[in-house]
Every structure is written in structure tokens, then in C-alpha cells.
């Protein structure tokens, strides 16, 4: 518990036995619930997660968004924190992010990876792709978002009832931010973190996922019946 708030951390994993050990080893003691969503791993991801005391939930249908929806349904904390299982996001920044959420008095805090301080953490191709997608979101939704693709967020669980999450894939990361920005009941902010090189195999297909996420941004913005 952190300042009278129950804390849940959710980490989606697909073959991350190396990275998840590093993530859970650095998890703060005040975290009340750690959920690892195993999205069909064929390695020892689940066994490693359980050895650190994490609650492992299996989601057989592949998908980044699908994993998070499964994790959200099992979360019990007042505040939910997300991060990937590849050790690229800093678990020891959780207290810093919680302090920022409470001090800024917001409901959704996006952890921006920019500026990237570790030159090995993100290629120029990925930096360019992220810049294009973040610029597109900012233009379409009239609010500057520095990192629309970040996978680390801190938010009050109560906001889930006020947003509509449809994507089962990688576009889920930008969709949850869009929904937070669109809702008049959700206060949004963004703060920088230290992003590191990932451990294990890269799952992201930069061209396929990048173009689809751009398509998703435009489609969501102009789809009929989505205006609030």
C-alpha cells in the first residue's frame, strides 16, 4: 500500500523469462498485487513469475491489448501501474510516478520514454516512428502527447468505467491514452522516465505495427458514434 492507496502492477508477457526476473526483482515492496499475464509463452515465464510471488494469469488469445484487458479484470488496486516484461521500463521509478500522480492530482499519468538517454534502447527507425505517431495523435486530438506508444502508465482503476477500450493488439497502448484524453472525467498528464534496452527477443514489427497504429488513430478519430 502506498499512502493509503492499494497498488496493482500489471505486466503482459510473451516468452520473457529473462526480462521478467529482472522486473520482479526490482519491484517495490509496497506493491500490493503483481499480475503477470502470460500470453501463450513457450518458455519458463510463468514459472519465473510465480517464483517471485506474482499472480500469473494465462490469456491464450494473442494480443497486447487482449492481455491488458485480462489483467484489468483481475486488478484489485486503487491505482494500476503497467510496464512490459522485457525490463525496458524501470520498476524502481514506480514510487516517483505515484508521487507525480498524487502531486499533480491527475487520474492518468503517461510515462514518456523521451528524451531517450540510453542510445542503445531505441533505434533511429523506432524513434522516427514514435515521433510520427505521437505527432499524429497530438494533431488529431488537439493535445500534445510526447510518447503515444509508451507501455508504462499509472492510473486510477476507477477510470476504467469511463473509457471504452476496443483494441486487442499493439494499438491498445495509444487507445487507452486517447480514451483518457477524450473523457471529461479523466485528468491526464505526462512525465519522463529512464528507458533502457530490452532483454530477450523483440516482438514488435515496426513497419506493420507502425502503419496499423497510424490507421487506428485516424479510424478511431473519425469513426461514427465515437464522439463524446
Secondary structure, DSSP 8 states (H G I E B T S, - for coil): -BTTB-EEEEEEESS-HHHHHHHHHT--TT--EEEEEE-S-SSSHHHHHHHTT-EEEE--S--HHHHHHHHHHH---SEEEE--TTS-S-GGGHHHHHHHHHHHT-SEEEEE--S---TTTS-HHHHHHHHHHHHHHHHHHTS--S-TT---EEEEGGGGGG------STTHHHHHHHHHHH-TT--EEEEE-------S-----HHHHHHHHHHHHHHHHH-TT---
